[in-house]
């Protein structure tokens, strides 16, 4: 797994970005971070039968955004880059617990709706 993640990081990130990822990871409790991602993806998957504009979906999107903004507070460029990689499906298995590209694309639609209302 480590080699797959290392190869992915080298392919997608500058050495400065890899260092930032390491700093972020070191500053977080890994078990709490994994539990948060599993919770986020499970909640989103349970709402995929609704329209992305549904208030429940938009509330969850806001929670996702708050979480991401907190996690990447020192580098929004890295947050945005990670989101683009998640949308593209270029995420090694196991890197983000609960990750499914289909869920990310659904949530991305809801993000567009949420920010068009602001």
C-alpha positions in Angstrom: 0.0 0.0 0.0 2.8 2.4 1.0 4.5 2.1 -2.5 1.2 2.7 -4.3 0.5 5.8 -2.3 4.1 7.0 -2.7 3.9 6.5 -6.5 0.5 8.3 -6.6 1.9 11.2 -4.6 5.0 11.5 -6.8 2.8 11.5 -9.9 0.3 14.1 -8.7 2.0 16.3 -6.2 5.1 18.5 -5.9 7.6 17.7 -3.1 6.2 20.7 -1.2 2.7 19.3 -1.4 3.9 15.9 -0.3 5.5 17.6 2.7 2.2 19.5 3.4 0.3 16.2 3.3 2.8 14.7 5.8 2.4 17.7 8.1 -1.4 17.4 7.9 -1.3 13.7 8.6 1.1 14.2 11.5 -1.2 16.8 13.1 -4.3 14.6 13.0 -5.4 11.5 14.8 -5.4 8.8 12.1 -8.2 6.8 13.6 -10.4 9.9 14.1 -9.6 11.0 10.5 -10.5 7.6 9.1 -13.7 7.4 11.1 -14.7 10.9 9.9 -14.2 10.0 6.2 -16.1 6.7 6.6 -18.9 8.6 8.3 -18.9 11.3 5.6 -19.0 8.8 2.7 -21.6 6.6 4.4 -23.9 9.6 5.0 -23.5 10.8 1.5 -24.2 7.4 0.0 -27.3 7.1 2.0 -28.6 10.4 0.5 -27.8 9.6 -3.2 -31.4 8.7 -3.8 -32.2 12.4 -3.3 -31.6 15.3 -5.6 -28.3 17.1 -5.0 -30.4 20.2 -4.3 -32.2 18.5 -1.4 -31.8 20.4 1.9 -30.4 17.2 3.6 -27.8 16.8 0.9 -26.9 20.5 1.1 -26.5 20.3 4.8 -24.1 17.4 4.5 -22.2 19.2 1.8 -21.7 22.1 4.1 -20.4 19.7 6.8 -18.0 18.2 4.2 -16.8 21.7 3.2 -16.3 22.7 6.9 -14.3 19.5 7.5 -12.1 19.9 4.4 -11.5 23.6 5.2 -10.5 22.6 8.7 -8.2 19.8 7.4 -6.5 22.0 4.8 -6.8 25.3 6.5 -3.2 26.2 5.7 -3.4 25.3 2.0 -6.6 25.6 0.1 -4.8 24.9 -3.1 -3.9 21.5 -1.8 -7.6 21.0 -0.7 -8.8 21.9 -4.2 -6.2 19.7 -5.9 -7.2 16.7 -3.7 -10.9 17.3 -4.6 -10.0 17.3 -8.3 -8.1 14.0 -7.9 -11.1 12.6 -6.0 -13.5 13.6 -8.8 -11.2 12.1 -11.4 -11.1 8.8 -9.6 -7.3 9.0 -9.2 -7.2 7.8 -5.6 -5.4 4.7 -4.6 -7.6 2.0 -2.9 -7.5 2.6 0.9 -6.0 6.1 0.8 -9.4 7.6 1.8 -11.6 5.3 3.8 -15.0 4.9 2.3 -14.0 6.7 -0.9 -16.1 6.1 -4.0 -15.9 8.3 -7.1 -19.6 8.1 -7.7 -20.3 9.7 -4.2 -17.7 12.4 -4.9 -19.4 13.3 -8.2 -22.8 13.4 -6.5 -21.4 15.7 -3.7 -19.7 17.9 -6.3 -23.1 18.6 -7.9 -24.5 19.5 -4.5 -21.4 21.8 -3.9 -22.2 23.6 -7.1 -25.8 24.2 -6.0 -24.8 25.2 -2.5 -22.3 27.8 -3.7 -24.7 29.1 -6.4 -27.1 30.0 -3.6 -24.5 32.0 -1.6 
